[in-house]
Amino acid sequence: MAKPFPYLLYSALSRKSERHHVDQLDRLVASGAVTQAAYDQRLVRNQPKRPKGELLWLHAATPYALRPAMELFHRICEDRPDLSGLITIAPDMTPPAGAEDESLYFSRLPEDDSTTVRRFLAHWTPDSLVWVGGRFRPNLLRITRDCNIPAIAIDAPNSAASLDIPLSIPGLRKHVLGCFDHVFAATTEATLPWRRAGIVGAKIEALGHLEEGGRAPGLDEETLARRMAEIGTRPSWFASQLERSEVGEIIRAHKRALRRAHRLLLTVSLSNHAATDSVLTQFQNAGMTAVALDQSTPIPESAQVVIVPQADGNGLWHRISPISFMGRSFGPFGGIDPYPATAMGSAILHGQNVSDYTMAYARLAAAKAACAVHDGYALGEEVGRLMSPDQAALMAGAAWEVASTGTEVTDRVANLVQDFLDLRERTEA
């Protein structure tokens, strides 16, 4: 198929061939500005072997789009457990630490020349594309379309439907937007450029942004009922996934909060369960009645602190406790994902070090759904304040509202991707 004139003009004006990109990246690697791994990804060299079976390609155009894209992939895998995923990111982005596993790969987006793009598509042979956010690549999307790979575009916060090119070419955006088979726009107004590109009718929906949120963790209802009966009417709070070095501040907080409620129970889960014995001793040496539970041990009435078994999962204790402190945030650890706690209806408290989940905590803070504290003293004061049921309920309700925003979009996109993959499977059978 002949290229539309705006594409020809783009190719002529940009003058970017594979050779140009190789020379440019060679200089960046030599200067230390680009790693060898990023170099190989952007030129599609020395890439990992493509996994067998279906592969879903998701592109996160901005940092705001990355975690929503990851969450969408895992949501789809709930119904398609053998699915593999490739998440591409912009050259200036970094994959989250520990996010890659045997079914999910991360890569920088390939350079936007035809040779490199074709090598990328030939290597990964994706069964469908979900592009989250804007910053569209003209050649990449045109060739993806030519390869009959179904493509979905989804709006993400702070990401307009713009092209990722350094120059303005009249008419090009319209042709690039027209490469998508289905679009999820944030608002009715945001659908206008897509409609001008010829995407109309049932192919475009205004549902809101794709945003990260919380899917409630699974839990055993029988265990929940038993643990709640053991706690009875005692007030409680939960410190989740603590690092060993944070325990001193938690002791300080619990002692402070006990002044307001002498029957207050603290439940604790540890980031490293091997530290249970030493942490238990630390609580006991601080003058607290502390026990380490296994799955069958009941919670003693006399216990002030219980270290919970890893097998129970954090979701159980987020559900039981109206207040949750997010661990790994009183030190340089990056924090933990707050959304599982919000999905279980728990108010959120955390320290200052949440760099791995900055956007999640910023959203919660803006909605008055989470509170940051500097140390154990301040944490104890907040726990005491939130023991007032109406205060905890207000914060937990706001947190749930934030976490549930975007769930409709995630579920709708997941269902459409399933349809696209099913259709492709039947076509190739």
N, C-alpha and C positions, 0 to 999 in steps of 0.2 A: 504494500500500500504506500502510495506517495505521501511524503511528509507534508503537512500543512505549511503554508508560507511562514508563519511565525516561528516554527521549528527550524526551518532553513535559515531564517534570519538569526535565530539564537545561535545556531552552529557557526555561522559565518562571523558573528560579532564576538562570541566568546573565545573562539579559536583554541579550545581546550581539547587536546587529543590525549590518548593514554601516555604518550611520550612526555607531553607537557606536565602531566600529573606526576609521573615518575621522577622527572628532574626536580620538580618542586618539593616532593616529599623526601627525596634524597638529601636535599639541603636542610630540611627541617630535622631529619634524623641526625645528620652530622652536627647540627647545632644543639641537639638535645631537646628540642621543642616537641618532638614526636617520638614515641617509643617504637621499637621494632614491631611489637605486636599490633599497634595501631596502623603502622605502615602496611603490614601484610593484610590487615582487614580492609583497609581502604582501597587496596589494589587487588584484593581477592587472591592472595598468594599464601601457600602453606596453611590452608584452612583445615579445621577438623573435618573428619569424614562425616558426610551427611548421614543422619540416622535413618534406619529403615522405616517404612510406613509413611503415614501422613505427617506433613510438616506445615504448621501455621506460622506465617511470617507476620510479625507485628513491628511497626516502626513507631518509636517514641520521639517525636520531633523536638521536644523541649524537656527540661527537667520536670516540669509539672506533669508531663504525660507519662513519665517512666513508670511510676508505681501503679497508676491506673491500668497501664498496658499489662504489667505483670499480674495484677489482680484479675484482669479479664482472661488472661491465658489460664490461670489456675481455676477460674470459674468454669471455663469450657472443658477443662480436663476432668472435672467432676463427672461429666456425662460421657467423656471420651478419654478414658485413662491411658490409652496407648498413643495419644497424640504427642508429637514433639513440637517444640517451639523455637523460633529464632526471633530475638528482639534486636532490631538495629537501632542505633542511637547516633546523634550528631557527633562530628569529630571532637567537639569541645566538651562532650559529656563523658562520664565514667560510670560503668555498671556498678550497682550496689555490691558491697563486699558480701561474698557467700551466697549470692542469689543464683548463680549458675549451678545446674546439676545435670544429671545424665539425660534429662528430657528437655532442658531449656538452655539455649545458647545465647550469648550476647556478642554483637559485632558492631563496629562502626559501619556507617552507611558507605557503600562503594562510591568512588568518584563518578561524576556524572558524564562520563564519555561512553559512547556506545560499546566499545570493546570491553571495557571493565564491567559495565552493567550486564552485558550478555554472559560474561564469565561468571559473574555472581549468580545470575538466574540459572545457568547451566549447572553450577555446583550444588546449589541448595534446592532447586526445583520445588519451590513452595506450592502448596495446594490452594492457598488463599492468602490475601494480604489485608491487614487491618492497619490503617495509617491514623495514628492518634496525634492530633494537633496539625499545624500548618507546615510552612517551610517546605513546599513541595519541590521535588527534583524533576525537571521536564523530561530528560531522556530516560531516566529510570522508570517513570510512570508510563511513558509512551511505549517502551519496550515491554514492560509488564503487561500492558494491555494487548500488545501484539502477540504475546505468548499465551493469551487466553487465561490469564490468572485472575480470578474474581477479586475485586478490590473494594474495600469499604473505607470511607473516611469518617472520622469522628472528631467533633470539636473538643478541645481541651482548654482549660483556663489559660489566659494570657497567651493565646496562640491563634493569630488570625489566619485566614485562608490566603496566605501569601506564598510567593515563590522564593526558593532558596537560591537566588541568582544575584549577581552584583550589578545588573543593569536592567532597565525597563524596556520591554519589547511589547508594543501594542498587540493585543489579541492573543498573546501567548497564554496568559492565565486561564482564559476561557477554554482553550484546547486542553490544557493540563487538567483542569477540574473535570472536564468531560471524560477523563480516563477512568473515573470511578463508576462502579455499578450501583452503589447505594451510599447514601450520605445521612449521617446523624448530626444535625445542626443544633446549636445551643438555643437559638431563638428563631422566631419567624423571620425577623429581620436578617438574621445570619444566613437564611436560605437563599437570599436574592442572588449573590454571585453564582451559586450553584444552578439556580434556575436559568440564569442567562447562559450557562454552559450546556443547557439542554437536559439537565437532570430534573425531572418533574414527576408529578403524580405520586405513586406508591414508592418510588425510588428515593424519596427524600422525606425525612421526619425531623420535626423540631421537638426534641425531648429533653434538652439540657446537656450540660457537659458530661463527659466521662470523667469521673473523679474517683480517687481512692476512697474506700469506705470500709465498713466492717461487715463481714459475714460471721454470724455467731458460731463460735467453735462448738464442736460436738461435745456432748457430755452424757453421762449415764444418769438417767432420771432416778433410778433406785438409790445410787450413791448420793445424789443431790438431796433426796428426801431424808436419807439416814443422817447425813452430816448436818443438815438444817435442824433436825430433831435433837442432835447432840448439843448444838450451840444454843438452841432454845431462844430465850428472850435476850441473851447477852448481846450487847453491841459489838461489832467486829470491823476490822479493816484488814486489807491484804497488801503485802509488799511483794511484788512480783519480780522474779528473775534477778534477785540481788547478786551483786558481786561481793566477794568476801570483804573487800575494803569498804563497802558501804554499810556494813552491819553496825558499826559504832554509831553512825548518825541515826539509824533506825531505832537502836536502843534509846538514844536520847529523845527521839520523837515519841516513842511509846511511853516512856516515863512521864513525859510532859502531858500526854493525852490521858494517862491514867489518873491524873489529878482531878479530871472532870468526871471520869467514869471508872470507878475502881474495878468493875467487872469486865472492862474492855478486853477483848481477845484480839491478838495479832496473829494472823496466819502468814507464813513466809514460804515462798518458793525460791530456789537458788539457781543461778545461772549454771553453776557447776555442782551437781548433786554430790560429787565426791567430797565436797567441803562440809557436808552435813554435821559430822561429829565435832569438828572444830568450831563451827558456828553455834551449835547447841551449847558447847562449853562456854563460849563467849557470852551468850545470853544468861546462862546460869551464874557465871562469875559476876555479872552485873546485878545479881540479886533477884532475878526473875525466875519464876517457875516455868520451865520450858521443856517440851517433849518433841521428839521426832516421831511422826506417825508413819505406819505402813498402811496399806489399803484396808486392813481389817481392824486396826487399832481405833477404839473410840476416843473422842476428844474428852480428856478429863475435865471435870467442873473446875478443878483447882488450877488448870493451866492458864497462864497469861500469854504464852507464846507457843504456837505449834509450827513446826517445820513440816510442810506437807509432802506426801510422796510424789515423785515425778510422774508416776503412772496415772495419777488423777487428772493431770492436765490443768493448765492455768484457768481455762474457761469455767471450770466448776467453782473455783474460788472467786473469780470475778462476779459470777452469778450470785454467790452467797453474800459477798461483802458489798455494802453500798459505797464503799470508798476503796480505791485502788491506787497504790503508789507504784509508778512505773520505774523498775530498777534499771541499773546500768546508766543512770543519769546523774549520780552524785560523783562521778569521776569521768575520766576521758575514754568512755566506752561507746558513746554514740546513741545511747538510749535503746528502747524497744518499741515495737509497733503498738500504738495505743488503741487501734481500732477494735481488736478482739474484746478489750475491756468495755469500750463504749457500746458495742453490740450486745453485751450482756447486762447493760443497764447500770454500770458502775461509774461513779464520779472519778475524775482523773486528777491525780497530783503527780508532780515529777520534778526532778532537779533541772539544772541549767544546761546539762550536756546531752542534747538530743539531736546531734548533727546528722545522724543517719535517717532521721524522720522529721527534718525541719519543717517541711510543708504541712505534714499531718498535725503537728503540735501547733503551728501557726493558725491553721484553720480552727482548731478546737479553742485556742485562746481567744481568737476574734469573736467567737460565738459565746464566750464566757462559759465554755464547756470543760476547761482544764485550768489548773493553777500551777504555776512554777514556784518552787521554794528554793532558798539558798542553802539551807542546812537542816539538821535534825530538829533544832529548836522551832524554826518556822514551820516545819512539817508537822510537828506535834500540835502547834497552834491551829493549823488548818484542819487536822484530823478532829480536834476538839470542836471547832466551829461546825464542821460538817456532820457531827453526830446529831445535830438538830435535823430531824427527818426532812423538813421542808427545804433546808439548804442543800442537802445531798440530792434530793429529788429534782430540784431546779437544775443543778449542774449535770446530773445524769441524763435528764430529759434533753437538755441542750446538746450534750455529747451524742446521744442517740440520733438526734435530728441531723447532725453533721454527718455521722457515719452512714446513715441511710440515704443521704442525698446522693444521687447517681446510681442507686441500686437498680432503678427501673431501666436506666440506659444500659448498664452492664448486663442485665438479664436479657434485654431485647437484642443487644448486639450478639451475645452468646448464642441465642436461638437462631439468629440469622446466619452466623458463621457455621453452625451445625447444619443448616439447610444447604449452604454453599458446598460444604465438604461432602454431604450426602449426595448431592447432585453430581459433583465431580467424580465421586466413587462409582456411581451408577453409570456415568458416561464412559468411564475408562474400563468398566468391567467387560 
